[in-house]
């Protein structure tokens, strides 16, 4: 549209000029080398215009002839560049589709046509990686690391290759250098943090987390949580030898994350040693409201040494009120009531947990209550121990499929910070449905039930609420597959015991 308007305007100007020249006739005289040439103004202007056109054509031809080699060279370079970009594109597609032969062929063509450009080096390294040629991939990444424009990308490739050959020292060096060159690179910061946590450098790891938070690489709430976990890990390592330092670190962790159970446990334990019972109780109660945990209850019930069993029972009832009678609170009350010899109170606390499928700790607690009241050889105690062997599992510390009896700041599998969570492990195999065969009529005699000897049953212990294996265990590892049997009634058990004693006699 605008081009048409400009053309019409120029045409109008030319027409106006022609009309003006026609209205004002004149002559032009040219004297050159003794000759005199006279002509009209219109003819003179026409001659000048034709001469300009001829000169322009001649200049264009001469320029084309003179610039022909450069034009041919430029055209050749453009064709090579287009072919190189096409090879680069096909190579990337081959890498994405997992075709190592095509990827290496296109990578070689791209490097031959484009030279050692960043994308060609990257394609060559990736083609070597999917081909399994680790040495060629590492060489390509080293060439990238030598170029200032691709140094961080080359360091990342070298980091990945070092991890694959399990050279943690080299991997950490590459990540540290990348974090120094580009502080906002996420992978380098995470690798440095992981290495610091693996080496137990909790102070350096805390500084790394703070730097990442200041750069906006992570959410502030996540940064607070990770700082609290690192401070808890530091307090855990200093608790035995430097209690004052550990107390300070644990209190900082509790301030950042009051719901972090290990931090509250360490802080409460250390404050109780300093006889600061009120502050210790306040910290434990705050953590208990969000996450009722047996370690919190253990510290809370034993804040003051020398207290009677009834005093500990009163504290257990306080925890139950704070958590709205959470199942963990009922277990704590049952334990305290058993120690206070109030067996009825202990059974009353556990009664709501027996309606469905009681867990291992509930069954073991019932066995301890029966053993404390009626002796370890009582039939009810043995019955509850038998049920504990096939009962659902209780919550535990779990990280990346690993179950641990103790909390740890990092995962033993991936090294991820704050990986452990307190939850119930998944059931690997579902047990068969409960036997729904109707019980015999009261008039029929109950069949005798054989009671195993005491030496074949697991002992009743009071130190730990649930049996566990030291160290880290894989989820489901070593879990026996058992088939539940109907509960043993007390009269039948007593009759079987009498009959067995008579046969032995």
Helices and strands as residue ranges (DSSP letters): H 2-23, E 27-32, E 35-40, H 41-66, H 68-97, H 100-114, H 118-131, H 134-146, G 148-150, H 151-164, H 168-181, H 186-198, H 202-214, H 220-238, H 243-256, H 261-273, H 277-290, H 294-301, H 309-322, H 327-339, H 343-350, G 351-354, H 360-374, H 379-388, E 395-399, E 402-404, E 421-424, G 454-456, E 472-474, H 490-504
